Amino acid sequence: MSLPRGKLLQKCVEIIDTFDSKKTTVDAYVDDAPVLKDKSVGKVEHKFIHQVFYGCVRYQKFLKLFVTSFLYKCPAQAVRSEQTLYMVLAYLLFFRLEELGVPEMRQMLNSGYGTATALFALLKYALDVGELERWVKVEWCKVFDVRYIEEEVIGKLQGYAEELRPVVEEIEFKATGTQRSSASSGGAKERRGISPKPFNLTQPKPRLVPEPEVISREVKALPIAPAVHSNSLAAVEEQKRKRMEEERARVAAKYGADGFDLETAKRRDGSEVEELARKVDQERMAECTFKPKVKKYIPPSEEAAVRVNAAAILREDALIKQKQVKEYETLKRYEQELHDASEFHRWQEKMKEQDHLDEERRVHQRIVEMQLAREGAIDAFEGQVRRKGILAGIQREELAMDMAVRAVEEQKELVEKQQLVKGTQEEREKAREAELRDAKAKAEKAEQLRKEKEAEAERKRREDEQEMERRRDLIRQIRALEKVPVERFKQFDPAEGPCHGLLEEMSHSELWERLKIAQAQHAKELEDKKERQLEKKHEKQRELAEKAETLAKIRDRARDESRSRYDAIRQKKQENEEAERRYREKCVEEVADKIQRKKAQKHEEELRLRKELKEISMKRQFLAANAEMVEAKTHAEQHAGLDREARHRQRDTLFEQRRRNEIKSKEAMIRRTNRQADKSDLKGMHDAVNDRLQRAFKADAVLKDDIKRATRSARDSQKMLETRLKDEFGHSSNKYSGLLTRAPKSA
């Protein structure tokens, strides 16, 4: 593959993340995906991405269960933003490892795409049978067969465990900086290094699987009935035989000895039914052949009487009126201008016919030109083929020289890369120490952030409790106010107006009277409207009858005119066809003559070309004597080209080094500027946060003062209300106190 493995995995992750199954299908999205339209993606890479994408969509449930369980089991090592990458690697491990191979899988894991600690945890989890059975096997068995999971998925991956062990150790060394002691290390002393450990977080409790219910397999038989021992098989058979004879005698006495006359005896046999079905199919399929039976056409002796409805009459009358308006306008224009457009129309038809004939002549001329151009194109193509053969030979020689130079350059580049790899391996230990320091700083920062969050949560809890207590107090006050009884009612009088202060107010009885008057008036209007509609209907029928008579007369006259016009058109068409046939024959003769002349010219050109080739071969024989001189000149030119190429390469190398130095200095300056900008932004953020906190504290103090003031005023108002009620009703009040106080007044 020409594409790097990390870039290839990135393409697979991008196409899975951007796919939406609700909008398109897998094959359609692969054809239109912008990720695969990159020119760097070759045929092999395109096929690999397509197969990985299709496999991840096909085993989507399987892979999601695996990735979810992995994130749930290893929350400290796994990165949730790399879920799609874990899905792709799980698909390659469980389903395509046999085709992909362990070396190719090793290159993908070492491509640098993904966190090393997460990839090490993923490999450990996938190769541990106990962890798979504990976390995800039960969920897999709900979707797939148990035997398939154990043999084809887990069992097949365990078969590659020994081959994958070096890969796991290499990933482990990249992730932790240490490596477990193996058989190859022998008795060498293990190097102790600092390895990062996850935080001491509370581990999630695994879900408890309920114990299966015990199904009792004990079978209890009922005791044998005493009647079984008192009876025998012979006695039972004798009773059955007697009952059968009695039943036969009863049936014979009821229906007689002649038997039954059933309708099933009149049924046809199978052969007769098949014969009838075959005849019916032949009659049905007779019309489906390519040569159906066509009856002789008999023209109608009488004209068909067409019944027209009102819509057809009105439509035809409207068309006739439109024609009459056009004729009136034509006559009026002729009266005003003393001429009409008939002469123009005749001239127009004549010109159209002339244009049609000219177009036919042009088409036939183009046919002749195309034939001649085809012959010339064939000759030009053959000459071009010979010329390209000579040029191809020269290009092959130049390509061989370029390949030799390129091989030397690749050898030099390989030596430089080997030196670079050695230097990188020496600097790897420093990177590990920096990672450990970074991890320790992050752990301290996380501990400090956790303490700050706990203090903030405690403060928020106290504020919520105070707010809840204030709301409960307000609810108690509102409920106390709602308990005060208020009686409001008014007796309904149908003769009394609503008295809302509106214009034209009426009482209920007046509204009923007004409704009766409006209904009587509406009924009278309906009767009058029906009479008017009947009169309009009769008048419309009379108009339709008159229009139908007029249209019948116009239709007869139009039929006679169309027949005469059709005869004239048919005669003119026959004359045109005869003229076209004569012109076509003439054109065919002209084309044949031109092709014959072209063939004669071609034969003469071939003779002349053979003569020229013979002269060229003779000249080459004379020039062969100076071959040594030509070869020496060629070698001199090649050496000059090599010197020129070396000068150009040296100039390009110096320019590239100069540009690299400029870029390095610019990057240092940009990093210094960015650090200063980050410091200034951080200081501004601190100032803004402090200002916002001060404003929040002030607003909180004002809100608390308002709450205290509102609480105090509500308490004072409640106290005043209780005092007033106590003075008015006594020591206590309830819903019966009002009745007791009003009773003496009514008495």
N, C-alpha and C positions, 0 to 999 in steps of 0.2 A: 504494500500500500504506500502511495506517495504522501498521503496526509498523515501527520503525527497522530499517535494514539490518543493523546489528551484532547486534541482538536476533534478527533472522530467521536469520542465519548461526549464532548460538548454538543456536537451536532445532534447526536441521538437524544440527549436531554432536551434540547431546544425544540425538536420536532414533536416530542411527547408532551411538553408543557404547552405548546401552542395549538394542540389538536383539540377540537370540540366535536364530540360525537353527535350532538344535536343538530349541527349545521351541515356536516358532510360525512362521507364514508372514508375508510382507510385508504383505498386505492386512489380515489379522487383527490384526497389531500396530499398524497405522495406526489402526484403529478403536478399539483399547483403550489406546493410548499415553497416559500421563499428561501428556506434554509438549504434546500437541495439544488437551487439554481446558481449556487456559487461555482465559479469556474474551476476552483481548486478541487472540487469533488469529482473524482473520476468514476468510471463504470463500476469498479470493484467496491469503492467506498459507498457509492449510491446503492448498490445491491445489499451491502452489509447494513446500512442504516435502514433500508426498507424492511429487511428481515427482522432486525431488532425491534423496530416500531410495530410491525405486525404481531410479533411474538408477545410484546408487552401488553398490547391491547387484547390479545387472545387469552393470556393467562393473567388478566388484570386482577381478578379476585384473589388468586393464589399469591401474587406478588405483593398486593396491598396488605394481606394478612401477615406475610413474613416481615415486611418493612415496619408495620405498626407494632408487632411484637418486639422487633429489634429496638425501636425507639423507646418502647415501654420498659424494656429490660436494661438497656444501656443509655440512660438519659444524659449521663455526663460526657460520654465519648461521642455519641451521635449528634449530628447537626441537622436540624429539621429542614433547613433550606436545601439540603442535598438528598431529599427523599427520592426524587426521580433518578438520581445517579445510583442510589442503592437498589432501586427497582431494576435498572438496566444490568447492573453487576449480578444481581440475584438471578435474573433470567439467563445470563451467560453461564453462571455456575451450575444451575440445576438442569438446564435443558440443552445448552449448546456447547458444553465443555468438551464433549467427545469430538465434535467437528472442529472446534476452534483450536484445541490443543493447549497444553499447560504453558509452553514457551510464549505463545501469543497472549494468553491470559496474564502472564507475568509482566509482559511489556505494558499492558493496559493498566495494571495496578501500579506500576512504577512510572506512569506517564506524568504524575504530578497533579492530575486533576482530581481534587477531593482531599479531605483531611486524612493524614496518615493514621492518626489514632482511631478515627472512625472506620477506616478500611480494615485495620487490624482487628478491631472488635467485630466487624461484620464477618470476616473470614473465620474467626474463632467460633462465633455463634453458628455459622452455617455448617461447620465441620464437627460440632459437638452434638452427638445423637441425643444425649440426655436432655440438653437444653431445648432442642427442637421438640422432643416428645412432651416436655413439661409446658412449653409456652404456646406452640402453634400447631402441633400435629392434630389435636382434637378439632380445631377449626378447619384445618385442611380436609379432614375426613368427612366433614359436613358437606363439602363441595365435590370432592373426588373420592374414588374408591380407595379403601384402606390398603388393598394389595398394591395398587398403583403407587400410592404414596410411599409405602415401605420399600418396594423393590425398584421402581423406576426413578424415584426422586431421591429419597434419602440413601438407599442402597447403592445407586450408581455413583452419587457424589462421594460416598465413603470408599468406593473402589479407587478413587484418585487421591485419597488422603496422603499416601506415602509420596506421591509425585508432587503434591502441593505443599509438603512440609517445608522444603527450602524457601518457597515463595512466602509462606507465613513467617518464617524466621527473618527473612529479609525485610518484610513489612514491619515486623516487630522491632527490628533494629532501627528503622527509620522513625518509628513512632515513639519509642522509649529510650533509644540510645544504648540499649543492652540487648543481649541475645541469650536465650537459654542454652545451657551446655548440651552438646550433642555427642554422638559417638566419635565424630571426627576430631573433637578437641582433646580426647583422651584424658589424662590426668592433669592437664594444665590447670593452673589456678584461675578461678573465675574472677573476672574484674568487676569490682563493685562500683557502681555509679549511682548518681542521683536519678531516680525515676519519678515522674509525676504521679500522684495518687488523686483519685477523685475526692470530692468533699464528703464529709461524714453526714450525708443526708439520710433522711428516713426512707428506708426501702419500702416500696409499695407491697402490700400484702397480696399474695397470690389468691386468685379466686378458688374458693373451696368447691370441689366437685362432690355433689351429694352421693352418698353410698347407694348402690343399687338395692332395690327392694328384693327381698328373698321370695322367690316363687316356690310355693310348696308343690312337690311332685308326687305326694302321697295320694294314692287312689283307694277310696273306701267303697267297697261293694255292698249293695243292699242284701239283706238276708233272703234266702230262697223261700218262695211262698209254699205253704203246705200242699196246695192243690197240685203242684208239679209232681210230687211223689205219688198222689192218688190217681193220676192219669197216665196213659201210655200212648205211644206213637201210633199203634195199630188202631186204637179206638178213635183217635183224632182223624186218621185217614178215612175210616168208615163213615164218620159223621160228615166229612166233606163230600164223599161220594153220594150219600143220600140227599144232601142239599142240592147238589148239581142235577140229579135226576128229577127232583121235584121242580126245580126252576125250568128245566127243558120241557116238562109236561105242561107247566103253566104257560110258557111262551107259545107252544104248539096249539094249545086250546084257544089262545087269544088271537093269533094271526093266521091260523090255518096251515095246511101243508104245502100250498102253492109257493110260498115265499114272498118276497117283496118285488115290486115293479119300480126300480129306482131310475132316476134321470141320468145317472152316471153310465148306464148301459148304452145310452144314445150318443155318447161322446165319439168324436172322430179319432182315428189313430194318429200317430206322430207323423207319418209320411204325408197324409192328406193336409195336415196343418202346414208342413214345410212347403208343400206345393203352392198353397194359397199365399203364403208369405212371399215366396219367390215371385209370383205373378204381380202382387201388389208392389214389390220393390222395382220390378221392371217398368211398370206403368209410372211409378213415381220418378225414376231416374231417366225416363225417355227424354225429358226436356233438358237434362244436364249434359248431353253429348255435344260434340262439335258440329254435328249435322242433324239438328232436330227436324222433325217432320213439320213442314210449313204448308199450311192450307193455301189453296189458290185464292189470290186476292180478288174480291168481287166488289167493284165500286158501288157506292150507294145510289139507288135509283132516285131517291127523293132527298131534298135538302133537310138537314137536321133542324128541328125546331128548338131554339135555345131559349130557355126561360131565364129571365134576368130579374134580379131583385132591385130594390130602391137604390141601394148603394151603387150598383153597376150602372143604372140609368143616370144617376147624378154625376158619376165619374165621367161617363161618355159625353154627357151634355156639357160638362165643364171643358173637356178637350175640344169639342166642336166650337165652343165660344172662344177659346183661345185662338183656334185657327181663324175664326171669323175676324177677331181683333187684328191678327197679323195681316190678313188680306186687306182689311180696311186701311191699315197703316200703309201697306204697299200702294194701294190705289191713291191714297191721299198724297203720298210722296210723289207718285207719277203725275198727279194733277198739278202739284206745286213745281216740280222740277222738269216736267215734260220728258222724262226718260226713266227707265227702271234698270235693275241689275241683271236682267236676263242675258244681255250681250256679254257682260263681265263673267257670268257663271259659265257660259259656253266657252269663252276664252280660257277660263280657269281649268275646265275639264280637259281642254285640248292640251294645255301646257302640262297638266299632270300626266297625261298619256305620253307626251314627248319626254318628260323627265323619267318615266318608267322605262321607256325604250333606251334612253341614254344610260340609265343605271345598268340595264342588262348588258349593253355593249361594254361598259366599263368592267363588269364582273368577268365577262369572257376574256377581255384583254388581260385582266389580272391573273386569270388562270394560265394564260400563255406565258406571262412574265414569271409566274411561280415555277412553271416547269423548267424554264431556262435558268432561273436562279438556283433550282435544285441541282442541276447538272454542274453549275459553277461551284456550288458549295461542296459537292462531293470531291471535285478536283482540288479545291483549296484544302480540304480536310486531309487528303492523302499527302499533299506537300507539307502540311504542318506536322504530320506524324513523322515524316523523315527528318525534318528539322529538329524536332524535339528529341529524336533518338541521338543525334550528335550532341546536343546540349546535355542530355542525361549522362553520356559517357564522361564529359568534362566534369560535371558536378560530382560524379562518383569518385573521381580521382581527388578532387578537392576535399570531399568528405573524409576520405581515408587519411589524408594529411591532418585534418582537424581532429580526428579521433585520436591519432597518435599524440598530438600536443595536449589534448585534454587528459589522456591517461597519465602523462607526466605531471600535470597540474594536480590531479586528484591524489597522486602519491604524495606530493608535497603537502597538500591539505590534510591528508590522513596523519602525517607525522606531526603537524601542528596541533591537531585535535588530540592526539595521544598525550602530548605534553600538557595541553590544557586540562585533560582529565586527571593527570597526576597532581597538578596544582590544586584542582578542586577537591580531590580526596584529602589532601593535607589540610585544607581550610575547613573541612566538615566538622571537626571537633569543636572549633570555636563557635560554629553555629549552634551546636547542642548546648554549650554553656550559656549562650545568649538566650536560647529558648527557656532554659531552666530559670534564669533570672526573671525573664518576662512572666513566666507562669507564677512565680512566687509573688511578684508585685501585683498581679491580677488577683491572687487569692487574698492578699491583704486588703486590696481595694474592695473586693466583694464582701469581706467581713465587716468593714466599716460601713458600707452601704446597707447591709442587713440591719445593723444596729440603728442606723438613722431611720430606716423604714419601720422598725418596731416602735421607736419613740413617736413617730408620726401617727402610727396606727393607734397607740394608746391615747394620744391627744384627741384624735378624731372620735374615738369611742366615748370619751368624756363629753365632748361637745354634742354628740348624738344623744346621749342620755339626758343632758340638760334640755335639748330641743324637744325630746319626747315628753319630758315632764311638763314643759310649757304647753305643749299641744293637748295633753290630757287635762290640764287645768282649764284651758279654753273650752274643751268639749264638755266638761262638767258644768261650766257656767252657761253654755248654750242650752244644754238639757234642762237646767234649772229654769231658764227663761221660757222654754217650750212647755213646761208643765203647767203654767198659769192658764186656766180655762177661759176661753172666749166664745161666746154664743152669738151667732149671726144668722138670722133667717128672716124671710119676708113672705107673706101670703100672696099667692097668685090670683089676679083678678083679670078675666079675659076682656072685660069692657074698659079697662084702664090702659092708658098709653104708657110706653116705656119711659118717657120723660128723660131722655138722654140729651136733650137740647139740639136735636137734628131737625132739618126741614122735612115736612110732609110725614111726620110720625103718625102711625096708625096702631090701634089696638088689635088684639087677636081676632075679635068678631068682625071688625071692619076689613081686615085682610081676607077673611073667608068670603065676604060679600063681593069684594073687588075681584077675587079669583073666579067666582062664578060668572060675573059679567064678562071677564076676559075670555073665558072658555066659550061662552055663547058667541061672542064676536069672532073668535078664531074658527068655529064651525061654519059660520056664514061665509067667511072668506074662502074656506075650502070648497064649498059648493059652487061659488061664483068662478073659482079658478078651474074646476072640472068642466064647467060649461064652455069656458073660453078655449080650453085645450081640445075639446071635441070638435068645435068649429074649425080650429086650425088644422086638425087632422084630416077632416073631410076636404078642406081646400088643398092641402098638400097632395092628397090622393088624386084629385082632378089634374093638378099640374103634372104629376108623374105620368099619367095616362097620355096627356098631350105630348110630353117630351118623348115617350116611347114610340108613338106613331111617327114623329119627326125623325127620330134616330133610325128607324127601320128604312125610311125612304133614303136617307143619306148613306146608309150601309150598302144598299143595293147599288147605288150609283158608284160608290167607291170600289165595289167588287169588280164592276165592268172596267173601270179605269186601270185597276191593278193588273188585270189579265192582259190588257193590251200592252202595258208597260213591261210586263214580264216577257212577253213574246219578243219585244224589241231588244231587251237586254240579252236574252238567250242568243239571238242572231248575231249581235255584236260580239259576244263572247266567243262564238265559233270562229268568226273572222280573225279575232286576235290570236287564238290558239294556232290557227293555220299560219299566220305571219311569224309567230314565235318559232314554230317548227322549222320553217324555211331558214330563219336567221341562225338557229342552232346548228343546222347542218353546214351552213357556210362557215361558222366559227370552228367546227370540228375539222374541216378541211384545212383552214388556215393553220391551226395548231399542228396538224400532222406535217405540213410543209416546213414549218419553222423547226420542229424537232429533228426532221431529216437533215436540214442544213446544219443544225447544231452538232449532230453526230459526225458529219463530214469534217467540220472544223476541229472537233476533238481528235479525230483520227490523224489529221495533219499535225496537231500539237504533240501528239504522242511520238510521231516519227521524228519531229524536231528535237524532243527531249532525249530520245535515245541517242541521237547524233551528238548532242552536247555532253551526255554522260560518257560516251566513248572518248571524246576529246579530253575530258577531265581526267579519266583514268590514264591516258597517255602522259599528261602533264605530271601526274603523281609519280609515274615511273621515272621521269627525269629528275624530279625533286628528291627521290630516295637516296641519291648519291650524297647529298649534303646533310644526312641525318645526324652524323657525329657533331657537326657544328651547331645544329639546332639543339641537340641534347646539352652541350656545354652551356649554351645561352640559357637554357631552361634552368640548369642547376644554379647558375649565377643569380637568376631572378629569384629562385627559392631562398638562397642565402640572404639576399637583400630583404626579402619579405620577413624572414625570421628576425633579422636585426631590427627592422622597423617595429615588429610586434613586441620585442623585448623593451624597446624604448617606450612604446605606448603603455606597456604593463607597468614599468617603473614610474612613469608619470601618473597613472591612475592610482597606484599604491600611495605615492606621496600625497596626492590630493585627498584620498580617503582618510589617511592618518591626520592630515590637517583638519579636515571636517569633523573627525571624531574628537579631536582635542577641543575644538570650538564648542561642540555640543556638550562636552563634559563640563567646561567652564560655565556655559549657560545654565546647565542643570544645577550646578552648585549655587549659582546666584539665585535661581528660582526657588530652590529649597530654602535658602536663607530668607528670602522675601516671604515665603509662605509661613515659615516659623514665626517671623515678626507679626504677620497678619493674624495668625492663630492666637498669639499672646494678646494682641489688642482686642480681638473678638472675645476671648475669654474674659478679659477685664471688663469689657462692655457688658457681657452677659451677667457677670457678678453684680455690677452696679445696677443693672435693670432688675435683677432678682431681689436685691436688697430694697430697692425702691418699691417694688411691688409688694414685698412682705410688710414694709412699713405702712403702706396704704391699706393692706388687708387688716393689719392689727388695729389701725384707727377705725376702719369700717366695722370691725368686730366689736370694738368698745362702744361705738355709737349704737349698734344693733342691740347690744346687751342693755344699754341704758334705756332704749325705746321699749324693750321687752319688760324691764323692771317697771318703767313708768306705766305701760299698758296694764301690767298685772296689778299694780297698786291702784290704778283708777278703777279696774274691774272689781277689785276687792272692796273698795270704798262704795261703789255703786250697789254691789250686792248687799253690803251691810246696811246702806240706807234703805234699800227695798225691804229687807227683812224687818228693819225698825218700823217702817211705815205700815207693813202688813200686820205687824204685832200690835201697833197702836190701833189699827182699823178692825182687825178680826179677833184679837186676843192672843193667847199664848201660842196657839197652833192653828193651821188652816189646812183644809183638804177640799175634795170636790163636793162634799155635802155641806160645807160651811155656808156657801152662798144660798142654798135652799133654806137652811135654818134661819138665816138672817132675813130672807125675803118673805117667809111665811107670815110673820106677824103683820107686815105691811099690807099683804093682800087680805088678811082677816079684818 
